[in-house]
Amino acid sequence: MQVDNSVALLNANYSAPFSQTKSQAGDALLKEQTDKFEAFFLKQVLDIAMNSEEENGLFEKDAGDKIYKSMYNDTMSSALSGGLGLSQMLFDYLKAGR
């Protein structure tokens, strides 16, 4: 049985568009990771800011209060990530260092 490898070898030698898409894919992955880092940073800030326990609050504290606050902070940090500027600054710094 004879296998024709000519098309595969032709595509393997033509690597100009592949390297460009590889770079773009790397940039997209890097941007995704910097956005995740910014979301993590914002969650830590929100956790500290929302940690103030009011002793004479309007509502009583219940068992689900901490879980609700954590879920709220997760959602807010995900929604706010990418808009603070930390992600873009970190992306530019890491991309220049490659």
PyMOL commands that set and color helices and strands:
alter all, ss='L'
color gray80, all
select helices_A, chain A and resi 6-13+16-49+65-80+86-96
alter helices_A, ss='H'
color red, helices_A
deselect
rebuild
show_as cartoon
